[in-house]
Amino acid sequence: MKFLMLVLSDPGRSSDEEPPVSIEQWVEETYGSGKALDGDRLRPSADAKTIRRRDGEVRVTDGPASPAHVEIAGFDILECADLEEAITLAGRHPMATAGIIELRPTWPLDL
């Protein structure tokens, strides 16, 4: 099963809790085992462009589609046997301690 793992910042979070592993260790573990297929950091939401088609016209606006107190900082695509394995990998990511991890199963298109 494939999962999209969104890595979110949480500016309201303050904690001295240490994550279980460093980001370098997490990357080595997950990408080294083939459980992570792709991923990257994202530029700040201020650099985003939002695209909408309305009345046959493409409209582009600066910034994210919706304001939020958290910001998507990066993503990873995981290939796991099941949801439990994906949760285990996501729970070891350092941002699970310092921020928020959102995990979503993919929903392949049936073309």
HELIX and SHEET records of a PDB file:
HELIX    1   1 ILE A   23  GLY A   32  1                                  10    
HELIX    2   2 SER A   45  ASP A   47  5                                   3    
HELIX    3   3 LEU A   83  ARG A   92  1                                  10    
HELIX    4   4 MET A   95  ALA A   98  1                                   4    
SHEET    1   A 4 ALA A  36  ARG A  41  0                                        
SHEET    2   A 4 GLU A  71  GLU A  79 -1                                        
SHEET    3   A 4 LYS A   2  SER A   9 -1                                        
SHEET    4   A 4 ILE A 100  PRO A 105 -1                                        
SHEET    1   B 2 LYS A  49  ARG A  54  0                                        
SHEET    2   B 2 GLU A  57  ASP A  62 -1                                        
END                                                                             
